[in-house]
Amino acid sequence: MASRVVLALDETDPVRARRIAEEVAPFVAAIKINYPLVLSSGLGIVTEISKLAKVICDFKVADIPNTNRLIAESVFGAGAQGIIAHAFPGPESLKAIREVDGSKDLFVVITMSHPRGGDFFDIEAFCSLALEVGATGVIAPATRPEDISRIRDLIGNLKIMSPGVGAQGGNSKEALKAGADFIIVGRGIYLSDNPAEAAEQYSRDLEIDD
C-alpha cells in the first residue's frame, strides 16, 4: 500500500536535509519543504530533493495574483509537484497559481494546526474557494479532528493533508478517521535518531489502522 505520510522537512542544514530526504523517500508519499530550508539552501534544494521524492513547497503563498503567479512559476520550474497557498487573498490569487501549470498540485490552507490557529479562518468560505479554483486538496489540522470532519463534508473528494501530528499533539489515526488522506509529520521523523525507521513506522501504523 502507498504511504499516507508526508514528511515536513523543516531542516535548515542542506546537507542533513538531503541525507534525510534520501533515507525517507521510500517510506513517504511526498516531502514538504518550507521557507527555512529554501532560505538557507537556495531554491536548488527543491530540484535536488524532487529527484528523490515528490516535493510540495509549503510557502503558504498569500499575495496578489501576479506575485502568486511568479512564485508558482519559480517553484514548479524548480521541480516541485505542488504548492500550498492561503485562501484569504481570494479566488483570483489562487487561480493565478492554478493557471501556471494545471498538472501540478495546489493545496489550500483552510485552517492551521497551532493553538488558536483557526480563530480567524472562515472554514466554509475557504472550502468553497478551494472547490471554485479547482484545487487538488486542502490543509486541515490533525490537532482538531472535528475541523477535518467538517471540512470533509464541505469539499467532497478533494484531498486533505493534515499537519500537527507528533510534536503538536495531533493523532494521526484520529485524523484519518475524521477524513484526512495524508498525515504531515515533521519533527517526529527528521529529528529522530533514525529518520527512515521513523518514517517507515508511521507509514506502517497508518496501514494497520486503515
N, C-alpha and C positions, 0 to 999 in steps of 0.2 A: 504494500500500500504506500502511496506517495505521502511524504511528510506534510504535516499541517503546522509545522513550526517555522516561523520567520525569525531569523537572528537580527536583533538590533545591535549592530556593530558600532557602538559608541566609543570606540577606542580613539586615541589621538596619536598614537605611535604607529606610523605607517608600516614599519617592519613587523611589529606584532600583529597589526590588523591583517596584513597579507597572510601571515602564517596561520592565524585563526581561521580566516576565510577558507584557506586551502584544506584545513583539517575538518571543518564542519560541513563543507559543501555537500558531501554525500548524504547528510542527515537532515537538511533543511530544504524548505520549499523556495526560499529566497533569502537574500541578505539585504537588510535595510541599512542604508548609510545616511547619517545625519551630517549637519554642518560641521561639528567639531573635527571629524576626520578629514573632510574636504578642505577645511581652512588650514589644517596643519600639514596636509599632504599634497594639495592641489587636486584638480578635477581628474587628473590622470589615474588616481586611485580607483575611480569608478570604472574606468576602462580595464584596469588590471583585474579587479575583482569580478567584473562581468564575464571574464573568460572562465571563471571558476563556477559561478552560480548566477541565477537571475538576480539583478540588483534593482531595488526600489529606492529612489532618493527621497528621503523624508525631509524635504526642505520646507514643508508647510507653506507653500507659496501663497502669498496673500497681497497681491498688488493690482495695479491697473492692467487691462488686457494686454497692452503691448509689452510691458515688463514681464508678465507671466509667460507670454509667448517667447521672449528672449531666453528666459530661464529654461523653459521646456526644450527649446532648440539645443541649448548647451548640454543639458542633461541627457537627452536622447542621443545627441551626436556623440557623446562620450561612451555610449553603450548601455545605458540604463534601460531596463524594460518598463519601469514605472516611476511615477512621481506622486507625492502626497501634497495636497493643496487644501487650504481653508475655503470654506463656503461663504463666509461673510462678505467678501468683496462683490459677490453677486454672480449671476449666470454668465455674463459676458466675459468675466475674468476666467471662469472655468472653461468656457467654450474655447477661449484663446489657446489654452493648453491642449484641449482635445483635438483642435484643428491642426496642430503641428504634425501629429502622426497618429492617425486613428487606430493603428495596430498596437500602440503602446497602452500601458495601464495607467488609469487615473483613479486615485483613491481620494475621497473627500472626507475631511475631518468633520464628524458630526458632533462629537463631544470628547473631552480629554480625560485622562486617567488619574491625574493627581487630585488631592483633596480640593474640593470646590471647583474642580476643573470643568464642571458643566453649568456653573451658575449663570453664565452669560451666553449660552448657546441655545438657539431655538431648534430643538431636535426635529420637530415636524417640518419646519420651513427648509432646513438644511437637507433633510431626506428628499424632499420634493425637488430641490435643486439638483441633487445627485442624479435623480431619475431624469430630470429635464435635459441635462447636458450629456447624458449617455455615459456616465461614469462606470468604470469597471466594478468599483466597490466603494466601501466606506470604512472609516476608522471608528470603532466604538469600544469603550473601556472594559477590560476584564475585571476591573475593580468595582464595576457596577453592572452586574448581570441583568438587573431589571431594565437598564437602559438598552442593553443588547436586545432583549426580548421585544421591547417597544420598537426599536429601530428595524428589527427583522420584519415585523408586521408592516412597517411603512415602506420598506424598499423592495419587497418581494425577493427576487432571485439574485440581486446584486451580492457580491462577495463582502463579507465582513472580516476585517483583520482587527484583532483585539490586543492592545498593549496593556501593560501594568501587571503582568504575571511575575511572581517571584519577589523582587525587592520591594515593589509597591504593594504587595499583598494580594494581588488578584489570583484567582484559582482557575487554572486552565480548563479543567473538566466542567466546572460550572459555567464558564464562558461558552464552551461548545454546546452544552445542554441548552443554553439560552438562545443559541442561533449563530454563533461565530463559526466561520470557516477555517480561519487560521489564527494561531496564537503567536503573539510577538514576545520574544524573550530576549533580554539583554544581558544584564549583569550575571544572571544565573548561569549563563553559558560562557561569555567572554572573560569573566573574572574567575572562572573555575580553574582548578589545577589541571584539568583535562577537558578542554572545551569540546572536543569531538565526542568524548564519552558522555558529557552532559547533554549535548545536542541529541545524541542517539537515544538517551534515556527519556528525554522529554518527548521525542517522537514515538517511542515505544509505549509510553504511558498513555498517549492520546489514542494510539491504535487499540490498546486493550479496552479503553473506555468506549471507543466507537463501536 
